Amino acid sequence: MSDIVPDAELDCVGLYCPMPIARTKEEIEKIEVGQVLKVEADDPAAEEDITRWAKRAGHQILRFEKSGNVMVFWITRKK
């Protein structure tokens, strides 16, 4: 369990590329700079896709956890 309290959550479990990254991009725009978006996904490509996108877009992944097939990202909006 995480001690990070997200400001918004996005469930992408069952969605496959490019939907997890597309939905994450949409949702991060809905929160304020400095807030945290929690994203859950089970698409094997999501780990690399979301990590690369966050770095390229200038956002910060505070925490990444993987349990079985499900990955959880806590992303801080930086701009």
N, C-alpha and C positions, 0 to 999 in steps of 0.2 A: 504494500500500500504506500501511496505517496503522501507526503505532508504538504505538497503544493496544491493550493486551492485554485482551480481554473476559473476564469471569468466566463468561459464558454466551452462547450463540448461538441465534438463532431464524431458521429459513429459511421465509419466507412467499412465496417465489417460486411463482407459479402460483395463489395464493389471491387472491380478490377481496373487496371490501368486503361485509361488515364484518369478515371473518376476520383480516386483518393486524393491525388495531387490537385486536380481541378477544384474539388470541393474545399480542400484546405485553403487554397488561394482565395476562394470566395469568402470563406468564413473569417479568415484573418483580417480581411478588409472591414468586417462588421464590428471589430473590437477596437478599443483605443490603444494608442502606443503605450507600451509598458504592461498591458494586460496579457493574460495567458490563455491560450487555446489548447485544450486537450483533444488529441485526435487518436482514435482507435481504428486500426486497419488490420486486415489479414492477407492482403495481396502481397506476395513475396517481393514484388518490385517496390513496394511502398517504403521500405527501410532506406534504400538508396535514393529513390526519387524525392522523398520528403526531406531527407538530410541534405541533399545537394541543392534543392530548391531553397530551403531556409538559408543556407550559407550564401547562395547567389543573390537572394532577395534582401539579405541583411538582417534577417530575424535570428533569434537565438533559441536553440533547442536546450531547454533547461535540464530535461531528463528524458531518457529513452529506456523503456522496459519491454521485454519480450517474454510472454508466457505461452508456451505452445506455439500456435500459429498466430496469435494476436499480439500486435505491437502497439505500444502506447507512447505517444510523443506529447511532451508539454512544451509548447512553443511560445516564446515571448515576442510580441510584435514590437519591432524596433523602429519602424518608420511607416 
